[in-house]
Amino acid sequence: MSLFLAVSISFTLRFLVNLIAFWTLDVRGFIGLYLVVGSFFCGLFIPVHLFPKWLQVVAYATPFPSMLQTPIDVLSGWVLGWAAAALVASQLAWLVGLVGLARVVQWRAARRLVVQGG
């Protein structure tokens, strides 16, 4: 379940970043920024557990740890029982919130889109 939620969160975040293309001429800079920030805060380079306490708080205030650190913690047995259930519940909450945001942004983008020609 945690792995499925992680992939879904990752897709939804990437979808949101790509929706920026409706308002800008070039989205590559935003994609690069997303990759750098997301890779750092998801725990790809350094596990989030090794961050200083203040940086852990910042990281867990974003959905990025739910994409990599949370599935690793759950699947490796780092967290068990109710703690694992709480992490999966936080992943589910992030997914619901991000999908809702993506729906609103896509709706706004579709209202802005003008297609001419045949």
C-alpha positions as CSV (number, residue, x, y, z in Angstrom):
1,M,0.0,0.0,0.0
2,S,2.8,2.4,0.9
3,L,4.6,1.8,-2.4
4,F,1.4,2.4,-4.4
5,L,0.7,5.6,-2.5
6,A,4.3,6.7,-3.1
7,V,4.1,6.2,-6.9
8,S,0.7,8.0,-6.9
9,I,2.1,11.0,-5.0
10,S,5.1,11.2,-7.3
11,F,2.9,11.1,-10.4
12,T,0.6,13.8,-9.0
13,L,3.4,16.1,-8.1
14,R,5.0,15.7,-11.5
15,F,1.6,16.3,-13.1
16,L,1.2,19.6,-11.1
17,V,4.7,20.7,-12.1
18,N,3.8,20.1,-15.8
19,L,0.6,22.0,-15.5
20,I,2.7,25.1,-15.0
21,A,3.2,24.9,-18.8
22,F,-0.3,26.5,-19.2
23,W,1.1,29.7,-17.7
24,T,4.7,29.8,-18.8
25,L,6.5,29.4,-22.1
26,D,9.1,27.0,-20.8
27,V,8.6,24.6,-17.9
28,R,12.1,23.1,-17.9
29,G,13.3,25.4,-15.1
30,F,10.4,24.4,-12.9
31,I,11.1,20.7,-13.6
32,G,14.8,21.1,-12.7
33,L,13.8,22.9,-9.5
34,Y,11.3,20.2,-8.6
35,L,14.0,17.5,-9.2
36,V,16.6,19.1,-7.0
37,V,14.3,20.0,-4.1
38,G,12.3,16.8,-4.4
39,S,15.4,14.6,-4.5
40,F,16.9,16.3,-1.4
41,F,13.7,16.3,0.7
42,C,12.6,12.8,-0.2
43,G,15.7,11.3,1.3
44,L,17.4,10.3,-2.0
45,F,20.8,11.7,-1.1
46,I,20.7,11.5,2.7
47,P,18.0,9.7,4.7
48,V,15.5,12.2,6.3
49,H,16.2,10.7,9.7
50,L,19.8,12.1,9.5
51,F,18.7,15.7,8.9
52,P,19.0,18.2,11.7
53,K,15.7,18.4,13.7
54,W,14.7,21.7,12.1
55,L,15.3,20.4,8.6
56,Q,13.3,17.2,9.4
57,V,10.4,19.4,10.3
58,V,10.7,21.3,7.0
59,A,11.0,18.1,5.0
60,Y,8.0,16.4,6.6
61,A,6.0,19.6,5.9
62,T,6.3,18.7,2.2
63,P,5.0,15.6,0.4
64,F,8.5,14.6,-0.7
65,P,9.4,12.1,2.1
66,S,6.1,10.3,1.3
67,M,7.6,9.4,-2.1
68,L,10.7,7.6,-0.9
69,Q,11.5,7.8,2.8
70,T,8.1,6.6,4.0
71,P,8.0,3.5,1.7
72,I,11.6,2.6,2.7
73,D,10.7,2.9,6.4
74,V,7.6,0.8,6.1
75,L,9.0,-1.9,3.8
76,S,12.3,-2.2,5.7
77,G,10.6,-2.6,9.0
78,W,12.2,0.7,10.4
79,V,8.7,1.5,11.7
80,L,6.1,-1.1,12.8
81,G,2.6,-1.3,13.9
82,W,0.7,1.9,14.5
83,A,3.7,4.0,13.6
84,A,3.7,2.4,10.1
85,A,-0.1,2.9,9.9
86,A,0.3,6.6,10.7
87,L,2.9,7.0,8.0
88,V,0.6,5.3,5.4
89,A,-2.2,7.5,6.6
90,S,-0.1,10.6,6.1
91,Q,0.7,9.4,2.6
92,L,-3.0,9.0,1.9
93,A,-3.7,12.5,3.2
94,W,-1.0,13.9,1.0
95,L,-2.4,12.1,-2.0
96,V,-5.9,13.3,-1.4
97,G,-4.7,16.8,-1.0
98,L,-2.5,16.8,-4.1
99,V,-5.2,15.2,-6.3
100,G,-7.6,17.9,-5.1
101,L,-5.1,20.6,-5.9
102,A,-4.3,19.1,-9.3
103,R,-8.0,19.0,-10.2
104,V,-8.4,22.7,-9.3
105,V,-5.3,23.7,-11.2
106,Q,-6.3,21.6,-14.3
107,W,-9.8,23.1,-14.2
108,R,-8.2,26.6,-14.1
109,A,-5.8,25.7,-16.9
110,A,-8.7,24.3,-19.1
111,R,-10.6,27.6,-18.7
112,R,-7.6,29.5,-19.8
113,L,-6.8,27.4,-22.8
114,V,-7.8,28.7,-26.2
115,V,-7.5,26.4,-29.2
116,Q,-7.8,27.8,-32.7
117,G,-7.7,26.0,-36.0
118,G,-8.9,22.7,-37.2
